[in-house]
Amino acid sequence: MNLGNCPIGAALNVTELTGLDALEVRIRELGIRPGQQVQVLKRVLFGRCIVAVAQQRIVLAPKLAACIAVHEMGESK
Amino acid sequence: MSCHESAASTTQTQQHQQTEALLIGHPNVGKSTLFNLLTGSHQRVINAPRTTVELSVGTWKLPGQTVRLTDLPGTYSLNPQSLDEEVTRDAVAGASPEDTAIVLLDATALASSLYLLGQVLRAGRKVVAGVTMADVGQKRGTLLNLAQLEAATGVRTVLLNPRRGTGAAQLAEALTVAPAPGPQAVAVEEHEDLFDWVAEVLTQVEQLEVPPSSRSDKIDRVLLNGWVGLPLFLAVIWATFQLTTTVAGPLQDWLESLVSGPFTEWVTTALTWVNSPEWLLSAVADGLLAGVGTVLSFLPLMVIIFALIYLLEDSGYLARVAVLTDRLLEGMGLDGRAVLPLVLGFGCNVPALSATKTLPHARQRLLTGLLVPFSSCTARLVIYLLLASVFFPGYAGTVVFGMYVASALVIIGMGWVLNRTMGRERKGTGNSNALLLVLPEYQWPRLVPMLQAIALRCRAFMVKAGGVILLLSVAVWLLMAVPTSNDYTFGDAETPAQHTVFGAVSESLSPVFAPAGFGDWHASAALITGFVAKEAVVGTLATTYGLEEPEDPAEPGDLGTLLRESFTESSGGHGAAAALAFMVFCLVYTPCLVAVGEQRRLFGGRVTALATGGSLALAWVLAVAVFQIGRLL
């Protein structure tokens, strides 16, 4: 499961970042990195998703969201 | 001056310190508002070396100390992802050990703010931190203890609210006691160490409650819904057009008539009174003051557009527009925010060029700034109406509509081409242009910072773009003032256009347009004045035929008859195709000299020269193509 296809509103844990190329460092710097708790608040036009990371709200293009693997909190990987 | 006075003066000079400080922080953290608050009008805009990235540099005057402040482009990190961020990284790396870095920490994004702070500390700079957005953070559940934050980071930290104008005194005091870099500056070497350091600081200072759904989240549920968000954005654009036509339009006309009427009359009377020659009267009235009138007439429009841009940016709404429209512009390498200047360009290209400043990266600003002149502004509409009513009387409306479609196609086509030829800011990867955006909180814009920002932007427009406009205005006057026949004198306003250098240049240029079907001096003369302003094209066409400009371009009377004859003759019997080619040329070539001035202010002389030359070449190629295809039909 990744941020592009996970349920909206669920508490998620980031497990892995893959294929993000040059943007991987920036995404990690913004707080989206393995072990971090995140939540997809909404998906908007053309699949852009709004992700809550602590108090920040980060918008990700679908191809970026698909590179961020997550699992629901409380579930085993 | 006595010895005592001289000694006292020297001591005072020695005591008055000059220091340098860099303002660093996330985008939308309040950096520029703080910069305007601290420096007031003591600021100027410079380009970072070898780039079109603008830096604001100003002086902050304190008792016994003058701080030279540099407002660096907003960034989330010193690992740059754009040219703007590279400028910030280089400024931090190149600062001297005595310079102070003022790092603004966003209380609503404390983790990533601390990460940036850690990077600046690692660079070994003297650092003072300022926490902004604390009120918003508190509503979201972050209760910050400044003393704990200072203890955990080892950095002197103050609370700032630039929008309300508070915290400046505390920041000034902190600057005077900012310590040399602490031991943690060398302790955090790698990314992971830095993340660990941030986590450790956070455990010491932040009391986290479960983040509630904020007011911004609730608003976003509505505004980021495509069915609501897109119509709302169109309504905002519509309201802007309404404001520019119903409010700015009459004010523009009034200012221009004030300068060209009573003011010009007063100046020429004064010049006549001191026995000035005729040519000087003409130079001042038709060259210099005409230019001043043009610059001043744009002021109401710029105030409205700058106010709108400030409101959209400061409220946080513009970032939402970027989210909604991003997909539409992705293919051109632009993010959704570029839709604002591109759409505004259909009203007037000048404020649309100014609106490119809302874009976060230099490449996007430049790319959009090169595309805006292809937006068909309202001044071009008069040309379309005239020629469409003369050459396509049965379906003039469809032709005019087709010109707007052509404008959109040129923007899309050139955007596609430029995106592939201009090179990327970061070495290309499949994801480098994908949308990654931190949404700012919605905020109520505040009046004083808004008025201050509008005044500063208008001043920059008047001073920088105004100079170029005046110069070009006088140059065009000179072309019209020099007679080519001994029957007329220099600067005589009564000289017919064909007996001036302007007429001679128009005549010599006309063969260039022969392949496009309008190789006629009336047309090339109109294109020359069209470079000054597209509003002048119809008037010049009328003047060169010895007629008055028609009140309604859709009912041109004798002008229509003469135009039909000229275009039919110059095109070998394909007048309609030539008229269409002329309209396409007017759509694509340089919109007006005010736009040239603004382009030069924003992107520099070299880019402007290339853009002007490029648009002329493209206009010629497209006009020739339209005519050559049209004559076959």
Interface residues (C-beta under 8 A of the other chain):
Chain A: G19 L20 D21 A22 L23 V25 R26 I27 R28 E29 L30 G31 R33 L41 K42 V44 L45 F46 R48 I50 A52 A54 Q55 Q56 R57 I58 V59 L60 A61 K63 L64 C67
Chain B: Y76 S77 N79 Q81 T108 A109 L110 A111 S112 Y115 G137 R140 G141 T142 H191 F195 L208 P211 S214 S216 D217 D220 R221 L224 N225 G226 G229 L230 V323 L324 D326 R327 R426 K427 T429 G430 N431 S432 A434 L435 L436 L437 V438 L439
